Amino acid sequence: MDRICPLCNALAQNNYLCPLCGETMVDKGRIQDYLDSYSAEMPIEDNGLFCIHIFFCGKCNDIRKMKVKKI
């Protein structure tokens, strides 16, 4: 059985806190969506165990790449 990202599939909520100010960071989606042109017909290519997401802090404007463990 393939593993899936709990954030991409709305199975979990974001609970990442900004390491600079402690504010809850906003999930801006998978990093692949920012690097490649994306089509719904294209397969998702990742490392298999993690889905890399971009998170943004609205309080201090920090941006982080974070690994989300697949389930």
Backbone torsions as a table, in degrees:
resi	resn	phi	psi	omega
1	MET	NA	136.0	179.0
2	ASP	-75.4	148.1	175.6
3	ARG	-86.1	150.2	179.2
4	ILE	-127.9	154.4	178.4
5	CYS	-80.4	125.3	-179.3
6	PRO	-67.6	-26.8	178.6
7	LEU	-78.7	-43.3	178.7
8	CYS	-61.8	-30.5	-175.9
9	ASN	-104.1	13.8	176.7
10	ALA	54.4	37.4	177.0
11	LEU	-96.2	-10.9	179.7
12	ALA	-147.0	160.4	177.1
13	GLN	-102.9	153.4	177.7
14	ASN	-68.4	131.8	175.8
15	ASN	-134.1	27.7	179.1
16	TYR	-82.7	129.6	178.3
17	LEU	-103.4	142.4	178.5
18	CYS	-63.1	127.5	179.5
19	PRO	-70.5	-15.5	-179.1
20	LEU	-89.1	-41.7	-173.9
21	CYS	-125.4	-11.0	178.3
22	GLY	87.4	-1.8	178.8
23	GLU	-72.3	149.6	175.6
24	THR	-68.1	130.1	-178.4
25	MET	-85.8	151.6	-179.1
26	VAL	-96.5	129.9	177.3
27	ASP	-75.1	121.1	179.2
28	LYS	-101.5	7.1	175.7
29	GLY	104.1	-179.0	-177.8
30	ARG	-69.9	143.8	179.0
31	ILE	-62.9	-31.3	179.9
32	GLN	-59.3	-32.3	179.7
33	ASP	-67.0	-22.3	179.6
34	TYR	-92.4	-22.5	-174.7
35	LEU	-95.0	-32.9	-175.2
36	ASP	-120.0	155.7	167.8
37	SER	-71.4	135.4	-172.1
38	TYR	-117.1	139.0	175.0
39	SER	-130.6	144.3	-179.0
40	ALA	-60.9	-23.6	-179.3
41	GLU	-82.6	-14.4	-177.4
42	MET	-80.7	140.1	176.5
43	PRO	-70.1	150.0	176.9
44	ILE	-81.0	124.8	179.2
45	GLU	-107.5	122.6	178.0
46	ASP	-150.5	-170.5	-175.8
47	ASN	-87.7	1.4	174.7
48	GLY	94.1	-42.7	-177.5
49	LEU	-97.9	-25.1	-177.0
50	PHE	-133.2	152.1	171.6
51	CYS	-113.7	124.6	-177.2
52	ILE	-88.7	121.8	-179.9
53	HIS	-116.2	154.7	173.6
54	ILE	-97.8	130.6	177.4
55	PHE	-120.7	141.6	-177.1
56	PHE	-125.8	136.9	175.2
57	CYS	-100.8	118.3	-179.7
58	GLY	-73.7	-16.8	-178.5
59	LYS	-83.1	-47.1	-176.7
60	CYS	-115.7	3.9	176.8
61	ASN	64.9	24.4	177.2
62	ASP	-76.8	143.2	177.8
63	ILE	-123.9	132.5	-177.9
64	ARG	-135.1	145.8	167.5
65	LYS	-95.2	131.1	-179.2
66	MET	-134.7	142.2	176.6
67	LYS	-83.2	128.6	174.9
68	VAL	-108.5	119.1	-177.3
69	LYS	-70.2	129.0	178.6
70	LYS	-75.7	155.4	178.9
71	ILE	-117.2	NA	NA
